[in-house]
């Protein structure tokens, strides 16, 4: 398993890079607000799941609710990926630096294969 340092060294430099770490500065304010609302809703759903487990609710009902939370999280991830593609990835892929573009391709494929199934 690669270390975090190696993974960071191989990742593309984000077009939104600011200071010593990555920070997204090109996030659409409406998208950010939408994601924050979704995450608050998801937080409530997870609290509901905790209560369902504590109350010994029917397993099938809990599983359905877990699937709902997972889909909601995938929705947030899709929004973030869309923003990443429009800003960070677009700049890197259109860069004259072949190494930067290749690193972004690798980062995107890794995200898709690992997290956005």
Jmol script that loads the backbone (N, CA, C; Angstrom):
load data "model"
ATOM      1  N   UNK A   1       0.842  -1.181   0.000  1.00  0.00           N
ATOM      2  CA  UNK A   1       0.000   0.000   0.000  1.00  0.00           C
ATOM      3  C   UNK A   1       0.884   1.240   0.000  1.00  0.00           C
ATOM      4  N   UNK A   2       0.662   2.205  -0.928  1.00  0.00           N
ATOM      5  CA  UNK A   2       1.507   3.377  -0.987  1.00  0.00           C
ATOM      6  C   UNK A   2       1.273   4.281   0.218  1.00  0.00           C
ATOM      7  N   UNK A   3       2.338   4.942   0.618  1.00  0.00           N
ATOM      8  CA  UNK A   3       2.216   5.866   1.742  1.00  0.00           C
ATOM      9  C   UNK A   3       1.526   7.140   1.286  1.00  0.00           C
ATOM     10  N   UNK A   4       1.052   7.913   2.260  1.00  0.00           N
ATOM     11  CA  UNK A   4       0.388   9.174   1.920  1.00  0.00           C
ATOM     12  C   UNK A   4       1.359  10.116   1.223  1.00  0.00           C
ATOM     13  N   UNK A   5       2.607  10.117   1.649  1.00  0.00           N
ATOM     14  CA  UNK A   5       3.603  10.987   1.033  1.00  0.00           C
ATOM     15  C   UNK A   5       3.807  10.621  -0.426  1.00  0.00           C
ATOM     16  N   UNK A   6       3.891   9.310  -0.709  1.00  0.00           N
ATOM     17  CA  UNK A   6       4.057   8.881  -2.099  1.00  0.00           C
ATOM     18  C   UNK A   6       2.830   9.208  -2.929  1.00  0.00           C
ATOM     19  N   UNK A   7       1.645   9.003  -2.367  1.00  0.00           N
ATOM     20  CA  UNK A   7       0.412   9.306  -3.089  1.00  0.00           C
ATOM     21  C   UNK A   7       0.352  10.789  -3.404  1.00  0.00           C
ATOM     22  N   UNK A   8       0.728  11.637  -2.434  1.00  0.00           N
ATOM     23  CA  UNK A   8       0.698  13.085  -2.644  1.00  0.00           C
ATOM     24  C   UNK A   8       1.708  13.486  -3.719  1.00  0.00           C
ATOM     25  N   UNK A   9       2.884  12.858  -3.692  1.00  0.00           N
ATOM     26  CA  UNK A   9       3.920  13.193  -4.657  1.00  0.00           C
ATOM     27  C   UNK A   9       3.480  12.835  -6.066  1.00  0.00           C
ATOM     28  N   UNK A  10       2.674  11.769  -6.215  1.00  0.00           N
ATOM     29  CA  UNK A  10       2.230  11.348  -7.534  1.00  0.00           C
ATOM     30  C   UNK A  10       0.993  12.103  -8.001  1.00  0.00           C
ATOM     31  N   UNK A  11       0.246  12.705  -7.083  1.00  0.00           N
ATOM     32  CA  UNK A  11      -0.994  13.361  -7.486  1.00  0.00           C
ATOM     33  C   UNK A  11      -0.702  14.652  -8.238  1.00  0.00           C
ATOM     34  N   UNK A  12      -1.637  15.035  -9.061  1.00  0.00           N
ATOM     35  CA  UNK A  12      -1.476  16.262  -9.830  1.00  0.00           C
ATOM     36  C   UNK A  12      -1.613  17.459  -8.919  1.00  0.00           C
ATOM     37  N   UNK A  13      -0.922  18.490  -9.261  1.00  0.00           N
ATOM     38  CA  UNK A  13      -1.080  19.737  -8.517  1.00  0.00           C
ATOM     39  C   UNK A  13      -2.432  20.315  -8.868  1.00  0.00           C
ATOM     40  N   UNK A  14      -3.211  20.570  -7.872  1.00  0.00           N
ATOM     41  CA  UNK A  14      -4.548  21.096  -8.069  1.00  0.00           C
ATOM     42  C   UNK A  14      -4.476  22.528  -8.593  1.00  0.00           C
ATOM     43  N   UNK A  15      -5.338  22.847  -9.524  1.00  0.00           N
ATOM     44  CA  UNK A  15      -5.381  24.203 -10.049  1.00  0.00           C
ATOM     45  C   UNK A  15      -5.780  25.190  -8.965  1.00  0.00           C
ATOM     46  N   UNK A  16      -6.350  24.680  -7.894  1.00  0.00           N
ATOM     47  CA  UNK A  16      -6.799  25.516  -6.789  1.00  0.00           C
ATOM     48  C   UNK A  16      -5.779  25.550  -5.654  1.00  0.00           C
ATOM     49  N   UNK A  17      -4.563  25.113  -5.913  1.00  0.00           N
ATOM     50  CA  UNK A  17      -3.548  25.037  -4.871  1.00  0.00           C
ATOM     51  C   UNK A  17      -3.313  26.413  -4.265  1.00  0.00           C
ATOM     52  N   UNK A  18      -3.362  26.470  -2.954  1.00  0.00           N
ATOM     53  CA  UNK A  18      -3.125  27.718  -2.236  1.00  0.00           C
ATOM     54  C   UNK A  18      -2.270  27.392  -1.026  1.00  0.00           C
ATOM     55  N   UNK A  19      -1.184  28.085  -0.831  1.00  0.00           N
ATOM     56  CA  UNK A  19      -0.356  27.881   0.358  1.00  0.00           C
ATOM     57  C   UNK A  19       0.240  26.493   0.413  1.00  0.00           C
ATOM     58  N   UNK A  20       0.434  25.982   1.639  1.00  0.00           N
ATOM     59  CA  UNK A  20       1.133  24.719   1.806  1.00  0.00           C
ATOM     60  C   UNK A  20       0.302  23.482   1.471  1.00  0.00           C
ATOM     61  N   UNK A  21      -0.990  23.597   1.324  1.00  0.00           N
ATOM     62  CA  UNK A  21      -1.838  22.431   1.045  1.00  0.00           C
ATOM     63  C   UNK A  21      -2.869  22.745  -0.012  1.00  0.00           C
ATOM     64  N   UNK A  22      -3.608  21.725  -0.376  1.00  0.00           N
ATOM     65  CA  UNK A  22      -4.667  21.925  -1.374  1.00  0.00           C
ATOM     66  C   UNK A  22      -5.884  22.542  -0.708  1.00  0.00           C
ATOM     67  N   UNK A  23      -6.442  23.533  -1.366  1.00  0.00           N
ATOM     68  CA  UNK A  23      -7.672  24.163  -0.899  1.00  0.00           C
ATOM     69  C   UNK A  23      -8.443  24.601  -2.129  1.00  0.00           C
ATOM     70  N   UNK A  24      -9.671  24.144  -2.218  1.00  0.00           N
ATOM     71  CA  UNK A  24     -10.493  24.497  -3.369  1.00  0.00           C
ATOM     72  C   UNK A  24     -10.957  25.944  -3.236  1.00  0.00           C
ATOM     73  N   UNK A  25     -10.622  26.752  -4.219  1.00  0.00           N
ATOM     74  CA  UNK A  25     -11.057  28.145  -4.205  1.00  0.00           C
ATOM     75  C   UNK A  25     -12.054  28.437  -5.312  1.00  0.00           C
ATOM     76  N   UNK A  26     -12.284  27.460  -6.176  1.00  0.00           N
ATOM     77  CA  UNK A  26     -13.181  27.684  -7.308  1.00  0.00           C
ATOM     78  C   UNK A  26     -14.493  26.938  -7.145  1.00  0.00           C
ATOM     79  N   UNK A  27     -14.894  26.668  -5.909  1.00  0.00           N
ATOM     80  CA  UNK A  27     -16.138  25.940  -5.689  1.00  0.00           C
ATOM     81  C   UNK A  27     -17.310  26.882  -5.911  1.00  0.00           C
ATOM     82  N   UNK A  28     -18.238  26.442  -6.728  1.00  0.00           N
ATOM     83  CA  UNK A  28     -19.451  27.209  -6.988  1.00  0.00           C
ATOM     84  C   UNK A  28     -20.207  27.367  -5.669  1.00  0.00           C
ATOM     85  N   UNK A  29     -20.537  28.605  -5.260  1.00  0.00           N
ATOM     86  CA  UNK A  29     -21.215  28.815  -3.981  1.00  0.00           C
ATOM     87  C   UNK A  29     -22.533  28.037  -3.852  1.00  0.00           C
ATOM     88  N   UNK A  30     -23.278  27.916  -4.938  1.00  0.00           N
ATOM     89  CA  UNK A  30     -24.542  27.157  -4.888  1.00  0.00           C
ATOM     90  C   UNK A  30     -24.264  25.675  -4.655  1.00  0.00           C
ATOM     91  N   UNK A  31     -23.208  25.153  -5.270  1.00  0.00           N
ATOM     92  CA  UNK A  31     -22.829  23.757  -5.083  1.00  0.00           C
ATOM     93  C   UNK A  31     -22.381  23.520  -3.640  1.00  0.00           C
ATOM     94  N   UNK A  32     -21.597  24.450  -3.109  1.00  0.00           N
ATOM     95  CA  UNK A  32     -21.132  24.325  -1.727  1.00  0.00           C
ATOM     96  C   UNK A  32     -22.318  24.307  -0.766  1.00  0.00           C
ATOM     97  N   UNK A  33     -23.251  25.209  -0.963  1.00  0.00           N
ATOM     98  CA  UNK A  33     -24.438  25.274  -0.115  1.00  0.00           C
ATOM     99  C   UNK A  33     -25.261  23.991  -0.229  1.00  0.00           C
ATOM    100  N   UNK A  34     -25.411  23.502  -1.444  1.00  0.00           N
ATOM    101  CA  UNK A  34     -26.149  22.260  -1.677  1.00  0.00           C
ATOM    102  C   UNK A  34     -25.477  21.087  -0.958  1.00  0.00           C
ATOM    103  N   UNK A  35     -24.157  21.010  -1.069  1.00  0.00           N
ATOM    104  CA  UNK A  35     -23.429  19.930  -0.404  1.00  0.00           C
ATOM    105  C   UNK A  35     -23.549  20.036   1.110  1.00  0.00           C
ATOM    106  N   UNK A  36     -23.475  21.243   1.649  1.00  0.00           N
ATOM    107  CA  UNK A  36     -23.606  21.422   3.096  1.00  0.00           C
ATOM    108  C   UNK A  36     -24.991  20.986   3.574  1.00  0.00           C
ATOM    109  N   UNK A  37     -26.028  21.347   2.810  1.00  0.00           N
ATOM    110  CA  UNK A  37     -27.390  20.928   3.169  1.00  0.00           C
ATOM    111  C   UNK A  37     -27.527  19.415   3.115  1.00  0.00           C
ATOM    112  N   UNK A  38     -26.985  18.816   2.061  1.00  0.00           N
ATOM    113  CA  UNK A  38     -27.046  17.361   1.925  1.00  0.00           C
ATOM    114  C   UNK A  38     -26.334  16.675   3.086  1.00  0.00           C
ATOM    115  N   UNK A  39     -25.163  17.180   3.448  1.00  0.00           N
ATOM    116  CA  UNK A  39     -24.389  16.560   4.522  1.00  0.00           C
ATOM    117  C   UNK A  39     -25.102  16.693   5.870  1.00  0.00           C
ATOM    118  N   UNK A  40     -25.787  17.804   6.093  1.00  0.00           N
ATOM    119  CA  UNK A  40     -26.570  17.943   7.332  1.00  0.00           C
ATOM    120  C   UNK A  40     -27.723  16.937   7.347  1.00  0.00           C
ATOM    121  N   UNK A  41     -28.367  16.751   6.188  1.00  0.00           N
ATOM    122  CA  UNK A  41     -29.434  15.760   6.090  1.00  0.00           C
ATOM    123  C   UNK A  41     -28.894  14.355   6.343  1.00  0.00           C
ATOM    124  N   UNK A  42     -27.744  14.061   5.771  1.00  0.00           N
ATOM    125  CA  UNK A  42     -27.111  12.757   5.959  1.00  0.00           C
ATOM    126  C   UNK A  42     -26.764  12.550   7.433  1.00  0.00           C
ATOM    127  N   UNK A  43     -26.275  13.600   8.066  1.00  0.00           N
ATOM    128  CA  UNK A  43     -25.959  13.518   9.490  1.00  0.00           C
ATOM    129  C   UNK A  43     -27.211  13.132  10.288  1.00  0.00           C
ATOM    130  N   UNK A  44     -28.331  13.720   9.937  1.00  0.00           N
ATOM    131  CA  UNK A  44     -29.590  13.367  10.590  1.00  0.00           C
ATOM    132  C   UNK A  44     -29.995  11.930  10.309  1.00  0.00           C
ATOM    133  N   UNK A  45     -29.775  11.485   9.073  1.00  0.00           N
ATOM    134  CA  UNK A  45     -30.096  10.101   8.726  1.00  0.00           C
ATOM    135  C   UNK A  45     -29.245   9.130   9.545  1.00  0.00           C
ATOM    136  N   UNK A  46     -27.974   9.457   9.729  1.00  0.00           N
ATOM    137  CA  UNK A  46     -27.089   8.571  10.494  1.00  0.00           C
ATOM    138  C   UNK A  46     -27.530   8.525  11.955  1.00  0.00           C
ATOM    139  N   UNK A  47     -27.929   9.661  12.504  1.00  0.00           N
ATOM    140  CA  UNK A  47     -28.467   9.659  13.875  1.00  0.00           C
ATOM    141  C   UNK A  47     -29.714   8.786  13.944  1.00  0.00           C
ATOM    142  N   UNK A  48     -30.541   8.854  12.912  1.00  0.00           N
ATOM    143  CA  UNK A  48     -31.730   7.998  12.851  1.00  0.00           C
ATOM    144  C   UNK A  48     -31.362   6.525  12.799  1.00  0.00           C
ATOM    145  N   UNK A  49     -30.308   6.209  12.071  1.00  0.00           N
ATOM    146  CA  UNK A  49     -29.831   4.826  12.011  1.00  0.00           C
ATOM    147  C   UNK A  49     -29.369   4.350  13.393  1.00  0.00           C
ATOM    148  N   UNK A  50     -28.663   5.214  14.100  1.00  0.00           N
ATOM    149  CA  UNK A  50     -28.213   4.857  15.446  1.00  0.00           C
ATOM    150  C   UNK A  50     -29.406   4.554  16.341  1.00  0.00           C
ATOM    151  N   UNK A  51     -30.442   5.352  16.214  1.00  0.00           N
ATOM    152  CA  UNK A  51     -31.645   5.136  17.018  1.00  0.00           C
ATOM    153  C   UNK A  51     -32.338   3.834  16.613  1.00  0.00           C
ATOM    154  N   UNK A  52     -32.379   3.572  15.313  1.00  0.00           N
ATOM    155  CA  UNK A  52     -32.998   2.323  14.842  1.00  0.00           C
ATOM    156  C   UNK A  52     -32.278   1.105  15.423  1.00  0.00           C
ATOM    157  N   UNK A  53     -30.955   1.146  15.433  1.00  0.00           N
ATOM    158  CA  UNK A  53     -30.181   0.033  15.987  1.00  0.00           C
ATOM    159  C   UNK A  53     -30.435  -0.081  17.484  1.00  0.00           C
ATOM    160  N   UNK A  54     -30.412   1.045  18.188  1.00  0.00           N
ATOM    161  CA  UNK A  54     -30.640   1.038  19.634  1.00  0.00           C
ATOM    162  C   UNK A  54     -32.035   0.519  19.974  1.00  0.00           C
ATOM    163  N   UNK A  55     -33.004   0.801  19.110  1.00  0.00           N
ATOM    164  CA  UNK A  55     -34.388   0.377  19.339  1.00  0.00           C
ATOM    165  C   UNK A  55     -34.684  -1.024  18.792  1.00  0.00           C
ATOM    166  N   UNK A  56     -33.628  -1.722  18.338  1.00  0.00           N
ATOM    167  CA  UNK A  56     -33.789  -3.081  17.797  1.00  0.00           C
ATOM    168  C   UNK A  56     -34.805  -3.143  16.661  1.00  0.00           C
ATOM    169  N   UNK A  57     -34.735  -2.161  15.765  1.00  0.00           N
ATOM    170  CA  UNK A  57     -35.632  -2.160  14.611  1.00  0.00           C
ATOM    171  C   UNK A  57     -35.307  -3.316  13.684  1.00  0.00           C
ATOM    172  N   UNK A  58     -36.233  -3.652  12.848  1.00  0.00           N
ATOM    173  CA  UNK A  58     -36.118  -4.755  11.908  1.00  0.00           C
ATOM    174  C   UNK A  58     -34.909  -4.526  10.990  1.00  0.00           C
ATOM    175  N   UNK A  59     -34.071  -5.549  10.864  1.00  0.00           N
ATOM    176  CA  UNK A  59     -32.813  -5.437  10.112  1.00  0.00           C
ATOM    177  C   UNK A  59     -33.025  -4.913   8.690  1.00  0.00           C
ATOM    178  N   UNK A  60     -34.037  -5.399   8.021  1.00  0.00           N
ATOM    179  CA  UNK A  60     -34.305  -4.988   6.647  1.00  0.00           C
ATOM    180  C   UNK A  60     -34.565  -3.484   6.558  1.00  0.00           C
ATOM    181  N   UNK A  61     -35.302  -2.951   7.528  1.00  0.00           N
ATOM    182  CA  UNK A  61     -35.570  -1.508   7.544  1.00  0.00           C
ATOM    183  C   UNK A  61     -34.280  -0.713   7.713  1.00  0.00           C
ATOM    184  N   UNK A  62     -33.394  -1.205   8.569  1.00  0.00           N
ATOM    185  CA  UNK A  62     -32.118  -0.517   8.791  1.00  0.00           C
ATOM    186  C   UNK A  62     -31.271  -0.557   7.519  1.00  0.00           C
ATOM    187  N   UNK A  63     -31.242  -1.704   6.871  1.00  0.00           N
ATOM    188  CA  UNK A  63     -30.450  -1.851   5.645  1.00  0.00           C
ATOM    189  C   UNK A  63     -30.943  -0.899   4.561  1.00  0.00           C
ATOM    190  N   UNK A  64     -32.252  -0.744   4.436  1.00  0.00           N
ATOM    191  CA  UNK A  64     -32.811   0.193   3.448  1.00  0.00           C
ATOM    192  C   UNK A  64     -32.351   1.615   3.761  1.00  0.00           C
ATOM    193  N   UNK A  65     -32.353   1.975   5.022  1.00  0.00           N
ATOM    194  CA  UNK A  65     -31.921   3.321   5.412  1.00  0.00           C
ATOM    195  C   UNK A  65     -30.420   3.513   5.182  1.00  0.00           C
ATOM    196  N   UNK A  66     -29.635   2.476   5.413  1.00  0.00           N
ATOM    197  CA  UNK A  66     -28.192   2.551   5.145  1.00  0.00           C
ATOM    198  C   UNK A  66     -27.959   2.801   3.659  1.00  0.00           C
ATOM    199  N   UNK A  67     -28.707   2.101   2.819  1.00  0.00           N
ATOM    200  CA  UNK A  67     -28.584   2.294   1.371  1.00  0.00           C
ATOM    201  C   UNK A  67     -28.929   3.728   0.988  1.00  0.00           C
ATOM    202  N   UNK A  68     -29.904   4.303   1.655  1.00  0.00           N
ATOM    203  CA  UNK A  68     -30.297   5.684   1.395  1.00  0.00           C
ATOM    204  C   UNK A  68     -29.158   6.654   1.746  1.00  0.00           C
ATOM    205  N   UNK A  69     -28.518   6.415   2.879  1.00  0.00           N
ATOM    206  CA  UNK A  69     -27.391   7.256   3.295  1.00  0.00           C
ATOM    207  C   UNK A  69     -26.240   7.111   2.308  1.00  0.00           C
ATOM    208  N   UNK A  70     -25.954   5.881   1.894  1.00  0.00           N
ATOM    209  CA  UNK A  70     -24.870   5.660   0.943  1.00  0.00           C
ATOM    210  C   UNK A  70     -25.127   6.398  -0.369  1.00  0.00           C
ATOM    211  N   UNK A  71     -26.358   6.360  -0.844  1.00  0.00           N
ATOM    212  CA  UNK A  71     -26.685   7.053  -2.096  1.00  0.00           C
ATOM    213  C   UNK A  71     -26.572   8.565  -1.923  1.00  0.00           C
ATOM    214  N   UNK A  72     -26.978   9.071  -0.778  1.00  0.00           N
ATOM    215  CA  UNK A  72     -26.856  10.507  -0.513  1.00  0.00           C
ATOM    216  C   UNK A  72     -25.388  10.929  -0.499  1.00  0.00           C
ATOM    217  N   UNK A  73     -24.536  10.118   0.103  1.00  0.00           N
ATOM    218  CA  UNK A  73     -23.097  10.409   0.107  1.00  0.00           C
ATOM    219  C   UNK A  73     -22.524  10.344  -1.301  1.00  0.00           C
ATOM    220  N   UNK A  74     -22.983   9.386  -2.090  1.00  0.00           N
ATOM    221  CA  UNK A  74     -22.527   9.316  -3.482  1.00  0.00           C
ATOM    222  C   UNK A  74     -22.928  10.581  -4.242  1.00  0.00           C
ATOM    223  N   UNK A  75     -24.097  11.129  -3.926  1.00  0.00           N
ATOM    224  CA  UNK A  75     -24.526  12.370  -4.570  1.00  0.00           C
ATOM    225  C   UNK A  75     -23.587  13.522  -4.253  1.00  0.00           C
ATOM    226  N   UNK A  76     -23.148  13.623  -3.016  1.00  0.00           N
ATOM    227  CA  UNK A  76     -22.182  14.660  -2.637  1.00  0.00           C
ATOM    228  C   UNK A  76     -20.875  14.426  -3.385  1.00  0.00           C
ATOM    229  N   UNK A  77     -20.427  13.173  -3.442  1.00  0.00           N
ATOM    230  CA  UNK A  77     -19.184  12.850  -4.150  1.00  0.00           C
ATOM    231  C   UNK A  77     -19.286  13.211  -5.629  1.00  0.00           C
ATOM    232  N   UNK A  78     -20.439  12.952  -6.245  1.00  0.00           N
ATOM    233  CA  UNK A  78     -20.618  13.314  -7.662  1.00  0.00           C
ATOM    234  C   UNK A  78     -20.527  14.825  -7.852  1.00  0.00           C
ATOM    235  N   UNK A  79     -21.139  15.585  -6.952  1.00  0.00           N
ATOM    236  CA  UNK A  79     -21.045  17.047  -7.033  1.00  0.00           C
ATOM    237  C   UNK A  79     -19.603  17.517  -6.915  1.00  0.00           C
ATOM    238  N   UNK A  80     -18.866  16.932  -5.974  1.00  0.00           N
ATOM    239  CA  UNK A  80     -17.471  17.316  -5.790  1.00  0.00           C
ATOM    240  C   UNK A  80     -16.632  16.925  -7.000  1.00  0.00           C
ATOM    241  N   UNK A  81     -16.906  15.747  -7.566  1.00  0.00           N
ATOM    242  CA  UNK A  81     -16.168  15.318  -8.754  1.00  0.00           C
ATOM    243  C   UNK A  81     -16.447  16.261  -9.923  1.00  0.00           C
ATOM    244  N   UNK A  82     -17.690  16.662 -10.085  1.00  0.00           N
ATOM    245  CA  UNK A  82     -18.041  17.597 -11.161  1.00  0.00           C
ATOM    246  C   UNK A  82     -17.262  18.901 -11.006  1.00  0.00           C
ATOM    247  N   UNK A  83     -17.220  19.429  -9.786  1.00  0.00           N
ATOM    248  CA  UNK A  83     -16.484  20.660  -9.537  1.00  0.00           C
ATOM    249  C   UNK A  83     -14.989  20.443  -9.801  1.00  0.00           C
ATOM    250  N   UNK A  84     -14.453  19.320  -9.343  1.00  0.00           N
ATOM    251  CA  UNK A  84     -13.036  19.013  -9.539  1.00  0.00           C
ATOM    252  C   UNK A  84     -12.707  18.940 -11.027  1.00  0.00           C
ATOM    253  N   UNK A  85     -13.586  18.323 -11.800  1.00  0.00           N
ATOM    254  CA  UNK A  85     -13.357  18.218 -13.242  1.00  0.00           C
ATOM    255  C   UNK A  85     -13.402  19.579 -13.926  1.00  0.00           C
ATOM    256  N   UNK A  86     -14.349  20.419 -13.523  1.00  0.00           N
ATOM    257  CA  UNK A  86     -14.504  21.733 -14.160  1.00  0.00           C
ATOM    258  C   UNK A  86     -13.364  22.683 -13.842  1.00  0.00           C
ATOM    259  N   UNK A  87     -12.757  22.539 -12.682  1.00  0.00           N
ATOM    260  CA  UNK A  87     -11.749  23.510 -12.276  1.00  0.00           C
ATOM    261  C   UNK A  87     -10.348  22.900 -12.232  1.00  0.00           C
ATOM    262  N   UNK A  88     -10.091  22.082 -11.247  1.00  0.00           N
ATOM    263  CA  UNK A  88      -8.748  21.546 -11.022  1.00  0.00           C
ATOM    264  C   UNK A  88      -8.277  20.686 -12.190  1.00  0.00           C
ATOM    265  N   UNK A  89      -9.103  19.723 -12.562  1.00  0.00           N
ATOM    266  CA  UNK A  89      -8.697  18.794 -13.616  1.00  0.00           C
ATOM    267  C   UNK A  89      -8.587  19.492 -14.962  1.00  0.00           C
ATOM    268  N   UNK A  90      -9.523  20.368 -15.284  1.00  0.00           N
ATOM    269  CA  UNK A  90      -9.495  21.051 -16.585  1.00  0.00           C
ATOM    270  C   UNK A  90      -8.194  21.828 -16.762  1.00  0.00           C
ATOM    271  N   UNK A  91      -7.775  22.521 -15.707  1.00  0.00           N
ATOM    272  CA  UNK A  91      -6.541  23.301 -15.817  1.00  0.00           C
ATOM    273  C   UNK A  91      -5.345  22.377 -16.004  1.00  0.00           C
ATOM    274  N   UNK A  92      -5.288  21.306 -15.223  1.00  0.00           N
ATOM    275  CA  UNK A  92      -4.153  20.389 -15.326  1.00  0.00           C
ATOM    276  C   UNK A  92      -4.121  19.685 -16.675  1.00  0.00           C
ATOM    277  N   UNK A  93      -5.279  19.269 -17.167  1.00  0.00           N
ATOM    278  CA  UNK A  93      -5.331  18.533 -18.427  1.00  0.00           C
ATOM    279  C   UNK A  93      -5.016  19.424 -19.627  1.00  0.00           C
ATOM    280  N   UNK A  94      -5.308  20.712 -19.512  1.00  0.00           N
ATOM    281  CA  UNK A  94      -5.000  21.643 -20.593  1.00  0.00           C
ATOM    282  C   UNK A  94      -3.630  22.284 -20.426  1.00  0.00           C
ATOM    283  N   UNK A  95      -2.937  21.886 -19.397  1.00  0.00           N
ATOM    284  CA  UNK A  95      -1.616  22.429 -19.112  1.00  0.00           C
ATOM    285  C   UNK A  95      -0.636  22.004 -20.192  1.00  0.00           C
ATOM    286  N   UNK A  96       0.330  22.851 -20.427  1.00  0.00           N
ATOM    287  CA  UNK A  96       1.394  22.513 -21.371  1.00  0.00           C
ATOM    288  C   UNK A  96       2.345  21.491 -20.757  1.00  0.00           C
ATOM    289  N   UNK A  97       2.230  21.282 -19.456  1.00  0.00           N
ATOM    290  CA  UNK A  97       3.113  20.341 -18.760  1.00  0.00           C
ATOM    291  C   UNK A  97       2.514  18.941 -18.846  1.00  0.00           C
ATOM    292  N   UNK A  98       3.134  18.098 -19.651  1.00  0.00           N
ATOM    293  CA  UNK A  98       2.644  16.737 -19.855  1.00  0.00           C
ATOM    294  C   UNK A  98       2.623  15.960 -18.536  1.00  0.00           C
ATOM    295  N   UNK A  99       3.615  16.171 -17.694  1.00  0.00           N
ATOM    296  CA  UNK A  99       3.688  15.468 -16.409  1.00  0.00           C
ATOM    297  C   UNK A  99       2.491  15.818 -15.522  1.00  0.00           C
ATOM    298  N   UNK A 100       2.108  17.087 -15.517  1.00  0.00           N
ATOM    299  CA  UNK A 100       0.959  17.523 -14.718  1.00  0.00           C
ATOM    300  C   UNK A 100      -0.329  16.892 -15.239  1.00  0.00           C
ATOM    301  N   UNK A 101      -0.486  16.870 -16.549  1.00  0.00           N
ATOM    302  CA  UNK A 101      -1.690  16.278 -17.149  1.00  0.00           C
ATOM    303  C   UNK A 101      -1.748  14.778 -16.851  1.00  0.00           C
ATOM    304  N   UNK A 102      -0.630  14.084 -16.994  1.00  0.00           N
ATOM    305  CA  UNK A 102      -0.607  12.648 -16.713  1.00  0.00           C
ATOM    306  C   UNK A 102      -0.909  12.358 -15.258  1.00  0.00           C
ATOM    307  N   UNK A 103      -0.396  13.186 -14.354  1.00  0.00           N
ATOM    308  CA  UNK A 103      -0.666  13.001 -12.932  1.00  0.00           C
ATOM    309  C   UNK A 103      -2.158  13.188 -12.655  1.00  0.00           C
ATOM    310  N   UNK A 104      -2.794  14.130 -13.347  1.00  0.00           N
ATOM    311  CA  UNK A 104      -4.226  14.359 -13.154  1.00  0.00           C
ATOM    312  C   UNK A 104      -5.019  13.177 -13.682  1.00  0.00           C
ATOM    313  N   UNK A 105      -4.648  12.636 -14.835  1.00  0.00           N
ATOM    314  CA  UNK A 105      -5.316  11.435 -15.345  1.00  0.00           C
ATOM    315  C   UNK A 105      -5.244  10.319 -14.304  1.00  0.00           C
ATOM    316  N   UNK A 106      -4.054  10.109 -13.767  1.00  0.00           N
ATOM    317  CA  UNK A 106      -3.877   9.065 -12.752  1.00  0.00           C
ATOM    318  C   UNK A 106      -4.744   9.333 -11.531  1.00  0.00           C
ATOM    319  N   UNK A 107      -4.787  10.581 -11.077  1.00  0.00           N
ATOM    320  CA  UNK A 107      -5.595  10.927  -9.909  1.00  0.00           C
ATOM    321  C   UNK A 107      -7.075  10.666 -10.175  1.00  0.00           C
ATOM    322  N   UNK A 108      -7.552  11.077 -11.343  1.00  0.00           N
ATOM    323  CA  UNK A 108      -8.964  10.886 -11.675  1.00  0.00           C
ATOM    324  C   UNK A 108      -9.319   9.410 -11.774  1.00  0.00           C
ATOM    325  N   UNK A 109      -8.475   8.636 -12.421  1.00  0.00           N
ATOM    326  CA  UNK A 109      -8.743   7.197 -12.529  1.00  0.00           C
ATOM    327  C   UNK A 109      -8.740   6.540 -11.156  1.00  0.00           C
ATOM    328  N   UNK A 110      -7.826   6.942 -10.313  1.00  0.00           N
ATOM    329  CA  UNK A 110      -7.771   6.400  -8.965  1.00  0.00           C
ATOM    330  C   UNK A 110      -9.052   6.729  -8.191  1.00  0.00           C
ATOM    331  N   UNK A 111      -9.502   7.973  -8.310  1.00  0.00           N
ATOM    332  CA  UNK A 111     -10.759   8.369  -7.643  1.00  0.00           C
ATOM    333  C   UNK A 111     -11.932   7.536  -8.140  1.00  0.00           C
ATOM    334  N   UNK A 112     -12.018   7.391  -9.438  1.00  0.00           N
ATOM    335  CA  UNK A 112     -13.134   6.650 -10.029  1.00  0.00           C
ATOM    336  C   UNK A 112     -13.092   5.188  -9.619  1.00  0.00           C
ATOM    337  N   UNK A 113     -11.942   4.560  -9.774  1.00  0.00           N
ATOM    338  CA  UNK A 113     -11.824   3.131  -9.456  1.00  0.00           C
ATOM    339  C   UNK A 113     -12.013   2.849  -7.966  1.00  0.00           C
ATOM    340  N   UNK A 114     -11.513   3.726  -7.131  1.00  0.00           N
ATOM    341  CA  UNK A 114     -11.518   3.466  -5.689  1.00  0.00           C
ATOM    342  C   UNK A 114     -12.782   3.953  -5.004  1.00  0.00           C
ATOM    343  N   UNK A 115     -13.284   5.110  -5.386  1.00  0.00           N
ATOM    344  CA  UNK A 115     -14.331   5.737  -4.586  1.00  0.00           C
ATOM    345  C   UNK A 115     -15.667   5.946  -5.288  1.00  0.00           C
ATOM    346  N   UNK A 116     -15.677   6.023  -6.578  1.00  0.00           N
ATOM    347  CA  UNK A 116     -16.922   6.388  -7.264  1.00  0.00           C
ATOM    348  C   UNK A 116     -17.488   5.220  -8.063  1.00  0.00           C
ATOM    349  N   UNK A 117     -17.582   4.089  -7.409  1.00  0.00           N
ATOM    350  CA  UNK A 117     -18.118   2.899  -8.066  1.00  0.00           C
ATOM    351  C   UNK A 117     -19.631   2.921  -8.021  1.00  0.00           C
TER     352      UNK A 117
END
end "model"
wireframe off; spacefill off
backbone 0.3
color backbone group
